[in-house]
């Protein structure tokens, strides 16, 4: 699960955010808008896990782990330290 969370922004959330901005026709979101949209998609993943695993044994431990790690990744994204998100943002606003 750690690996999935580690790659979540790069493989799911940032591409989804880019698609979102393309669909709504926003070719130049601010960095903060883009980061917040990435985080929204990460939260969707976390919510899906929470709903899907609430009735299994040891699911509380898994969900606590996911919640803790997700918060760490959110902080990284909001501070601009996630290189994959920053690279995807730059590419989108320059070439989108």
N, C-alpha and C positions, 0 to 999 in steps of 0.2 A: 504494500500500500504506500510505503514511503516513496518508492520510485514513481508510482502513478501520480502522487501529489507533486513530486518534484518536477514532473514534466507536464502537469496539467495546464499551466499557463501557456506553455509553448505549443502543445499539441491540440488543445481544445479551446481554452478561454480567449487567447489572443486572436486566433483565426475566426472565432465566432464573433468577437467584437468588431473585427475588420469587416466581416460580412454584414453585421448590423449597420455599421456606418454607411456601407455601400448601398444597402437596401433603402435606408432613409434619405440617401442623397447628401450626406454630410461628408464632403471630401477633405475637410480640414478641422477635425475636432481638436480641442486643446489636449495637451498631454494628460491633464487631469481627467477630462471627460473620457479619454481612451482608457486610462488606468481604471477608472471607476466601472466602466463597462466590462473590462476584463474581470474585475472582481465580482461583478454581478453574475457572470457566467461561471466563475469558480464556486460561488455560493449555490448556484443551481445544482452543480455536481454534489456538493456537500448535502444539500437538502434531499436530493434523490437517494443518496446513501442512507441518510437518517430515516427516510420513509421505508426504504426497502429492507433494512436490516434491524428494525426495532424489535422484532419478535424472535430473534435467534439467540442462542446462548452465547455469552461473551460479547454480544453486540455492543454493550455499553462501553467496554474497553476499546473496541474498534472505533466507535463513534467519538469517544473522548480523544483518542489519538488523532483522528482526522480533524476534529475541531481545533485542537492545539496546533497542529502543523499548518492548517489552513490559515490561522491567524498570523503565523510567522511569515507565510508567503504573501499574505495581504500587506503586511508591514513592508516587506521587501518591494513589492510592486508600487505601493504608494510613495515610497522614498526614492523611486527611480533606480533601484539597484538590481532589478531583474533585467538582465541584458537582452533576453529574448523578447520581452514585451516592448522594451525601448527600441529595439531594432525593427520589430514589426510595425510599431507606430511610425517611425521615421520613414520606412519604406512606403507605407500607406499614404502619408501626407505628401511625400515627394513624387510618387508614381501612381497613386490611386486614381 
